[in-house]
Amino acid sequence: MPVPAAADFRLCNRSSSRVGIALGYKDGNSWATEGWWNIGANSCETLLRGDLVARFYYVYAIDYDLGGEWSGKAFMCTREKEFTIRGIQDCLARGFDRTGFFEVDTHEQKSWTVQLTERKPAAADAGSGLPPPPMPQARP
């Protein structure tokens, strides 16, 4: 008999660095954030198992080796050590960090994979001497 395809939320690190991943999502009627998944260079990890129940998920990633981050404008709570945090309000007042996540639109698919890739330096970045921050890419 054929084995049904796994329906999961996966993240593939297509950069040459180790990365730390935090994930934000709607958990029933409230929001939750979880972290940290540590993903090696050029490898993938399943962050959530089973059919996806929401259209939007939120990701924040840190490049452990070169510095930089994949971030966005959806602010949620994180902390330095492993965490599961309920709610995204009053992060600082509750003793957490307030971190900008980027939005992933799954288009209501049951399975989704996010591809983190390294951004190619633009001409404006050429003289800075600093590595450019990585940019996110998402694909079903």
Residue pairs with C-beta under 8 A, 6 or more apart in sequence:
5 111
6 46
6 49
6 111
7 50
7 51
7 52
7 110
7 111
8 46
8 47
8 48
8 49
8 50
8 52
8 111
9 23
9 46
9 47
9 48
9 52
9 57
9 106
9 111
9 112
9 113
9 114
10 44
10 45
10 46
10 47
10 111
10 112
10 113
10 114
11 21
11 37
11 39
11 44
11 45
11 47
11 59
11 61
11 113
11 114
11 116
12 43
12 44
12 113
12 114
12 115
12 116
13 19
13 39
13 40
13 41
13 42
13 43
13 44
13 45
13 61
13 116
14 42
14 115
14 116
14 117
14 118
15 41
15 42
15 63
15 116
15 117
15 118
15 134
16 41
16 42
16 65
16 118
17 41
17 63
17 64
17 65
17 66
18 38
18 39
18 40
18 41
18 63
18 64
18 65
19 38
19 39
19 61
19 62
19 63
19 64
19 70
19 116
20 35
20 36
20 37
20 38
20 39
20 61
20 62
20 64
21 35
21 36
21 37
21 38
21 39
21 45
21 47
21 59
21 60
21 61
22 33
22 34
22 35
22 36
22 59
22 60
22 61
22 76
22 78
22 99
22 101
23 33
23 34
23 35
23 37
23 47
23 48
23 57
23 58
23 59
24 31
24 32
24 33
24 57
24 58
24 59
24 60
24 74
24 76
24 88
24 101
25 31
25 32
25 48
25 54
25 57
25 58
26 32
26 53
26 54
26 56
27 86
30 86
30 87
31 76
31 86
31 87
31 88
32 84
32 85
32 86
32 87
33 58
33 76
33 77
33 78
33 83
33 84
33 85
33 88
33 101
34 83
34 84
34 85
35 60
35 78
35 82
35 83
36 82
36 83
37 45
37 47
38 64
39 45
41 65
44 113
48 57
51 110
51 111
52 106
52 108
52 109
52 110
52 111
52 112
54 106
55 105
55 106
55 107
55 108
56 103
56 104
56 105
56 106
57 103
57 104
57 106
57 112
58 72
58 74
58 76
58 101
58 102
58 103
58 104
59 70
59 101
59 102
59 104
59 114
59 136
60 69
60 70
60 71
60 72
60 76
60 78
60 99
60 100
60 101
60 102
61 69
61 70
61 71
61 116
61 134
61 136
62 68
62 69
63 69
63 133
63 134
66 131
67 131
68 131
68 132
68 133
68 134
69 133
69 134
70 102
70 116
70 133
70 134
70 135
70 136
71 99
71 100
71 101
71 102
72 100
72 101
72 102
72 103
72 136
73 100
73 102
74 100
74 101
74 102
74 103
75 88
75 91
75 98
75 99
75 100
75 101
76 85
76 88
76 91
76 98
76 99
76 101
77 85
77 87
77 88
77 91
77 94
77 96
77 97
77 98
77 99
78 85
78 91
78 96
78 97
78 99
79 85
79 95
79 96
79 97
80 97
83 96
85 96
87 94
91 97
91 98
91 99
92 98
102 136
104 112
104 114
104 138
105 138
106 112
106 140
107 140
109 140
111 140
112 138
112 140
113 138
113 139
113 140
114 136
114 137
114 138
114 139
115 137
115 138
115 139
116 134
116 136
116 137
117 134
117 135
117 136
117 137
118 134
118 135
119 132
119 133
119 134
119 135
120 132
121 132
122 132
125 132
